[in-house]
């Protein structure tokens, strides 16, 4: 797992690989939600920056008003995944 200095694009790529997605956009499809939710839960807090989590949450959820704090961005992503 890359270190905290990595950005959101690296986190997106890592999540896609972990979930078996051929494309980043596959992270948005409902069938991927269970695997993505489990993968996100397994990631220890503090590994990725708040900005990286915000970028991931914005890309996957389409929400633009997510602030760059890890807990907030992860919560927004988790809420979106639960609706899938």
MINU-12349 format. One record per residue: residue number from 1; residue in one letter; x, y, z of N, C-alpha, C, O in turn. Coordinates in nm, 2 decimals. Each point is the difference from the previous one (the first is absolute). Last residue first. Example, Ala and Ser with C-alpha at 12.3 -4.5 7.8 and 13.67 -1.06 7.14 Angstrom:
# residues 2
[pt 2, 'S', [1.28, -0.22, 0.71], [0.09, 0.11, 0.00], [-0.08, 0.11, 0.08], [0.05, 0.11, 0.01]];
[pt 1, 'A', [-0.02, -0.68, -0.02], [-0.09, 0.12, 0.00], [0.09, 0.12, 0.00], [0.10, 0.00, 0.07]];
***
This chain:
# residues 84
[pt 84, 'X', [-2.58, 0.17, -0.27], [0.01, -0.08, -0.12], [-0.05, -0.14, 0.03], [0.00, -0.09, -0.09]];
[pt 83, 'X', [0.04, 0.43, 0.42], [-0.12, 0.02, -0.08], [0.01, -0.08, -0.13], [-0.11, -0.02, -0.07]];
[pt 82, 'X', [0.48, 0.03, 0.37], [-0.11, -0.06, 0.07], [-0.13, 0.01, -0.08], [-0.09, -0.09, 0.01]];
[pt 81, 'X', [0.48, 0.32, -0.15], [0.01, -0.14, -0.03], [-0.11, -0.08, 0.06], [-0.05, -0.10, -0.05]];
[pt 80, 'X', [0.08, 0.56, 0.14], [-0.03, -0.02, -0.14], [0.00, -0.15, -0.03], [-0.09, -0.05, -0.07]];
[pt 79, 'X', [0.23, 0.19, 0.49], [-0.14, 0.02, -0.01], [-0.04, -0.03, -0.15], [-0.11, -0.06, -0.02]];
[pt 78, 'X', [0.57, 0.04, 0.11], [-0.07, -0.11, 0.07], [-0.16, 0.01, -0.02], [-0.07, -0.09, -0.03]];
[pt 77, 'X', [0.35, 0.45, -0.11], [0.02, -0.11, -0.09], [-0.08, -0.12, 0.06], [-0.07, -0.07, -0.08]];
[pt 76, 'X', [0.09, 0.45, 0.34], [-0.08, 0.03, -0.12], [0.01, -0.12, -0.09], [-0.11, -0.04, -0.06]];
[pt 75, 'X', [0.38, 0.01, 0.44], [-0.14, -0.01, 0.03], [-0.09, 0.02, -0.12], [-0.10, -0.07, -0.02]];
[pt 74, 'X', [0.56, 0.14, -0.03], [-0.03, -0.14, 0.01], [-0.15, -0.02, 0.04], [-0.06, -0.10, -0.05]];
[pt 73, 'X', [0.22, 0.54, 0.04], [0.00, -0.06, -0.13], [-0.04, -0.14, 0.00], [-0.07, -0.05, -0.08]];
[pt 72, 'X', [0.13, 0.27, 0.49], [-0.12, 0.05, -0.07], [-0.01, -0.06, -0.14], [-0.11, -0.04, -0.04]];
[pt 71, 'X', [0.49, -0.07, 0.31], [-0.13, -0.06, 0.06], [-0.12, 0.05, -0.08], [-0.09, -0.08, -0.02]];
[pt 70, 'X', [0.52, 0.26, -0.12], [-0.02, -0.14, -0.02], [-0.13, -0.06, 0.05], [-0.07, -0.06, -0.07]];
[pt 69, 'X', [0.12, 0.56, -0.11], [0.04, -0.07, 0.13], [-0.03, -0.15, -0.02], [-0.11, -0.03, -0.05]];
[pt 68, 'X', [0.03, 0.45, -0.26], [0.12, -0.09, 0.00], [0.04, -0.05, 0.13], [0.12, 0.02, 0.04]];
[pt 67, 'X', [-0.64, 0.10, -0.22], [0.12, 0.07, 0.05], [0.12, -0.10, 0.01], [-0.02, -0.12, 0.01]];
[pt 66, 'X', [-0.43, 0.14, -0.35], [0.07, -0.08, 0.10], [0.12, 0.07, 0.05], [0.09, 0.04, -0.09]];
[pt 65, 'X', [-0.44, 0.06, -0.27], [0.02, 0.08, 0.13], [0.06, -0.07, 0.11], [-0.02, 0.03, 0.12]];
[pt 64, 'X', [-0.11, -0.19, -0.57], [0.11, 0.09, -0.02], [0.03, 0.08, 0.13], [0.10, 0.06, 0.01]];
[pt 63, 'X', [-0.31, -0.57, -0.20], [-0.03, 0.11, 0.09], [0.12, 0.10, -0.01], [0.12, -0.05, 0.01]];
[pt 62, 'X', [-0.15, -0.39, -0.22], [-0.04, 0.12, -0.08], [-0.04, 0.12, 0.08], [-0.04, 0.10, -0.06]];
[pt 61, 'X', [0.22, -0.56, 0.17], [-0.13, 0.04, 0.03], [-0.06, 0.10, -0.09], [-0.12, 0.02, -0.01]];
[pt 60, 'X', [0.57, -0.19, -0.05], [-0.09, -0.12, 0.01], [-0.15, 0.05, 0.02], [-0.09, -0.05, -0.06]];
[pt 59, 'X', [0.45, 0.37, 0.05], [0.00, -0.07, -0.13], [-0.11, -0.11, 0.01], [-0.08, -0.01, -0.10]];
[pt 58, 'X', [0.16, 0.26, 0.49], [-0.06, 0.08, -0.10], [-0.01, -0.07, -0.13], [-0.11, 0.01, -0.07]];
[pt 57, 'X', [0.33, -0.23, 0.42], [-0.14, 0.02, 0.03], [-0.07, 0.08, -0.11], [-0.11, -0.03, -0.04]];
[pt 56, 'X', [0.58, -0.01, 0.01], [-0.07, -0.13, -0.02], [-0.15, 0.01, 0.02], [-0.08, -0.04, -0.09]];
[pt 55, 'X', [0.34, 0.42, 0.20], [0.00, -0.02, -0.14], [-0.07, -0.13, -0.04], [-0.07, -0.01, -0.10]];
[pt 54, 'X', [0.13, 0.10, 0.55], [-0.10, 0.09, -0.06], [-0.01, -0.02, -0.15], [-0.10, -0.01, -0.06]];
[pt 53, 'X', [0.43, -0.22, 0.30], [-0.13, -0.06, 0.03], [-0.11, 0.09, -0.06], [-0.10, -0.05, -0.06]];
[pt 52, 'X', [0.54, 0.21, 0.04], [-0.01, -0.12, -0.09], [-0.14, -0.06, 0.02], [-0.06, -0.04, -0.10]];
[pt 51, 'X', [0.17, 0.40, 0.38], [-0.02, 0.04, -0.14], [-0.02, -0.12, -0.09], [-0.08, 0.01, -0.10]];
[pt 50, 'X', [0.19, -0.08, 0.55], [-0.14, 0.04, -0.02], [-0.03, 0.04, -0.14], [-0.11, -0.02, -0.05]];
[pt 49, 'X', [0.51, -0.33, 0.10], [-0.03, 0.14, 0.05], [-0.15, 0.03, -0.02], [-0.07, -0.07, -0.07]];
[pt 48, 'X', [0.28, -0.43, 0.17], [-0.02, 0.09, -0.11], [-0.05, 0.14, 0.05], [-0.06, 0.01, 0.11]];
[pt 47, 'X', [0.16, -0.34, 0.21], [0.09, -0.04, -0.11], [0.00, 0.09, -0.12], [0.10, 0.04, -0.06]];
[pt 46, 'X', [-0.38, -0.01, 0.47], [0.13, 0.07, 0.00], [0.10, -0.04, -0.11], [0.10, 0.06, -0.01]];
[pt 45, 'X', [-0.48, -0.40, 0.19], [-0.01, 0.14, 0.00], [0.15, 0.06, 0.00], [0.08, -0.05, 0.07]];
[pt 44, 'X', [-0.18, -0.44, -0.28], [0.02, 0.07, 0.13], [-0.01, 0.15, -0.02], [0.05, 0.06, -0.10]];
[pt 43, 'X', [-0.29, -0.44, -0.20], [0.11, 0.10, -0.01], [0.01, 0.07, 0.14], [-0.10, 0.07, 0.04]];
[pt 42, 'X', [-0.25, -0.39, -0.15], [0.13, -0.06, 0.03], [0.11, 0.09, 0.01], [0.11, -0.03, 0.05]];
[pt 41, 'X', [-0.56, 0.16, -0.19], [0.01, -0.03, 0.14], [0.13, -0.06, 0.05], [0.04, 0.03, 0.11]];
[pt 40, 'X', [-0.12, 0.05, -0.57], [0.02, 0.12, 0.07], [0.00, -0.02, 0.15], [0.08, 0.06, 0.07]];
[pt 39, 'X', [-0.17, -0.43, -0.34], [0.14, 0.05, -0.03], [0.03, 0.12, 0.08], [0.10, 0.02, 0.07]];
[pt 38, 'X', [-0.54, -0.19, -0.08], [0.09, -0.08, 0.09], [0.14, 0.04, -0.02], [0.08, 0.00, 0.10]];
[pt 37, 'X', [-0.39, 0.22, -0.37], [-0.03, 0.03, 0.14], [0.09, -0.08, 0.09], [0.05, 0.05, 0.10]];
[pt 36, 'X', [-0.03, -0.15, -0.56], [0.06, 0.13, 0.03], [-0.02, 0.04, 0.15], [0.09, 0.05, 0.06]];
[pt 35, 'X', [-0.30, -0.44, -0.23], [0.14, -0.02, 0.01], [0.07, 0.13, 0.04], [0.10, 0.00, 0.07]];
[pt 34, 'X', [-0.57, 0.02, -0.14], [0.04, -0.08, 0.12], [0.15, -0.02, 0.01], [0.05, 0.01, 0.11]];
[pt 33, 'X', [-0.21, 0.25, -0.49], [-0.02, 0.06, 0.13], [0.04, -0.09, 0.12], [0.07, 0.05, 0.09]];
[pt 32, 'X', [-0.10, -0.14, -0.59], [0.13, 0.01, 0.07], [-0.01, 0.05, 0.14], [0.10, -0.01, 0.08]];
[pt 31, 'X', [-0.48, -0.03, -0.37], [0.06, -0.14, 0.02], [0.13, 0.01, 0.08], [0.04, -0.10, 0.06]];
[pt 30, 'X', [-0.26, 0.51, -0.22], [-0.06, -0.06, 0.12], [0.06, -0.14, 0.03], [0.01, -0.03, 0.12]];
[pt 29, 'X', [0.28, 0.40, -0.38], [-0.11, -0.09, -0.03], [-0.05, -0.07, 0.13], [0.08, -0.03, 0.08]];
[pt 28, 'X', [0.31, 0.34, -0.12], [-0.13, 0.06, 0.02], [-0.12, -0.09, -0.02], [-0.12, 0.03, 0.03]];
[pt 27, 'X', [0.59, -0.14, -0.10], [-0.02, 0.02, 0.15], [-0.14, 0.06, 0.03], [-0.05, -0.01, 0.11]];
[pt 26, 'X', [0.23, -0.05, -0.56], [-0.07, -0.12, 0.06], [-0.02, 0.01, 0.15], [-0.09, -0.07, 0.05]];
[pt 25, 'X', [0.34, 0.40, -0.31], [-0.15, 0.02, 0.00], [-0.08, -0.12, 0.05], [-0.11, 0.01, 0.05]];
[pt 24, 'X', [0.59, -0.03, -0.11], [-0.04, 0.07, 0.12], [-0.15, 0.02, 0.01], [-0.06, 0.00, 0.11]];
[pt 23, 'X', [0.24, -0.43, -0.36], [0.00, 0.15, -0.03], [-0.04, 0.07, 0.13], [-0.07, -0.06, 0.08]];
[pt 22, 'X', [0.10, -0.41, -0.09], [0.09, 0.03, -0.11], [0.01, 0.14, -0.03], [0.10, 0.05, -0.06]];
[pt 21, 'X', [-0.19, -0.32, 0.54], [-0.06, 0.09, -0.10], [0.10, 0.02, -0.11], [0.12, 0.03, 0.02]];
[pt 20, 'X', [-0.10, -0.27, 0.43], [-0.01, -0.08, -0.13], [-0.06, 0.08, -0.11], [-0.05, -0.06, -0.10]];
[pt 19, 'X', [0.16, 0.19, 0.56], [-0.14, -0.04, -0.02], [-0.01, -0.08, -0.13], [-0.11, -0.04, -0.04]];
[pt 18, 'X', [0.52, 0.23, 0.18], [-0.04, -0.09, 0.11], [-0.14, -0.05, -0.03], [-0.03, -0.11, 0.05]];
[pt 17, 'X', [0.21, 0.43, -0.35], [0.07, -0.13, -0.01], [-0.05, -0.10, 0.11], [-0.01, -0.12, -0.03]];
[pt 16, 'X', [-0.17, 0.56, 0.04], [-0.04, -0.08, -0.12], [0.07, -0.13, -0.02], [-0.07, -0.10, -0.02]];
[pt 15, 'X', [0.21, 0.39, 0.37], [-0.13, -0.06, 0.02], [-0.05, -0.08, -0.11], [-0.06, -0.10, 0.01]];
[pt 14, 'X', [0.46, 0.33, -0.08], [0.02, -0.11, 0.10], [-0.14, -0.06, 0.03], [-0.01, -0.13, 0.00]];
[pt 13, 'X', [0.01, 0.51, -0.27], [0.06, -0.11, -0.07], [0.02, -0.12, 0.09], [-0.03, -0.11, -0.04]];
[pt 12, 'X', [-0.12, 0.51, 0.24], [-0.10, -0.05, -0.09], [0.05, -0.13, -0.08], [-0.07, -0.10, -0.01]];
[pt 11, 'X', [0.37, 0.33, 0.28], [-0.09, -0.07, 0.09], [-0.11, -0.06, -0.09], [-0.04, -0.11, 0.02]];
[pt 10, 'X', [0.35, 0.39, -0.23], [0.06, -0.13, 0.04], [-0.09, -0.08, 0.09], [-0.01, -0.12, -0.02]];
[pt 9, 'X', [-0.13, 0.55, -0.11], [0.00, -0.09, -0.12], [0.07, -0.13, 0.04], [-0.05, -0.11, -0.06]];
[pt 8, 'X', [0.02, 0.45, 0.39], [-0.12, -0.07, -0.02], [0.00, -0.09, -0.12], [-0.06, -0.11, -0.01]];
[pt 7, 'X', [0.54, 0.21, 0.23], [-0.13, 0.07, -0.01], [-0.12, -0.08, -0.04], [0.01, -0.13, 0.01]];
[pt 6, 'X', [0.48, 0.06, 0.29], [-0.07, -0.03, -0.12], [-0.13, 0.08, -0.01], [-0.06, 0.02, 0.11]];
[pt 5, 'X', [0.34, -0.04, 0.28], [0.03, 0.11, -0.09], [-0.07, -0.02, -0.14], [-0.01, 0.09, -0.07]];
[pt 4, 'X', [-0.02, -0.41, 0.44], [-0.09, 0.11, 0.01], [0.03, 0.11, -0.10], [-0.09, 0.07, -0.04]];
[pt 3, 'X', [0.25, -0.57, -0.09], [0.00, 0.08, 0.12], [-0.09, 0.12, -0.01], [-0.05, 0.03, -0.11]];
[pt 2, 'X', [-0.03, -0.53, -0.14], [0.09, 0.13, 0.00], [-0.02, 0.08, 0.12], [-0.09, -0.01, 0.08]];
[pt 1, 'X', [0.04, -0.53, -0.10], [-0.09, 0.12, 0.00], [0.09, 0.12, 0.00], [0.08, 0.02, 0.09]];
***
